[in-house]
């Protein structure tokens, strides 16, 4: 008999880690302050007490070393789950991730795989200083051989993390820290994974398609609810896995509604929204009744502290973009 838990996204991550570690002794956790302190956000709280220091390991402040160790472990029978404390600290680890983890299966012609998960909190919303608020998911999604997953709710965090852990290849699991504790959902700890590489349709609609992911799903759903009071029915799609990207779900929605607005926190220039827009233009141009719109962050570094609220799109920005798209003749 499985238990139900009312949890936030952060607690859902912890629940999924504990659930899978009880079933699979090959899973080990490593990262900065994840053991004794339970992580800077407490995502791994109490796991060292249950599983011991050989399976929940504090590391030095060295992201390159964390990535290198994890790749070595993954090729030798273990299933490491590494935490990069903030996404802005991931860059020293990219040489290992891009040149080795992402290429391992191809390089060895399938003789070795790399069942590795790298978790990282990302995005703004906590009024943090430099290197703590990046949304550079498009950079990672561009790398062949990597899967990149972004949950937008506790339910999807639990199921997608289980799916990532069970995947035989490397997965980057980006956790939108702005909504770590803001929403609670009841989750049954039943060990059921959600599939990677699939979008989730959160709201059905016939007038316009809204595509988003991560923390921006909150504003997108809020905008859709307010627009429904005006008689505008928005279809809301949570991308969830930005690589591989489930283009068919997006295209099917656009064929139905004829209009598309893409919402993301990351800078607009060369963001994932551009890739989605290009794909829709290539494959469903004649289904469009208006130009594709993007609501995104500015092409600047995330500003400090309270100024970040001016950087990130808000509900009104989405509503304005939807109205402009619907008014196009």
Order of alpha helices (4+ residues) and beta strands (2+ residues): beta-alpha-beta-alpha-beta-alpha-beta-alpha-beta-alpha-beta-alpha-beta-beta-beta-beta-alpha-beta-beta-alpha-beta-alpha-beta-alpha-alpha
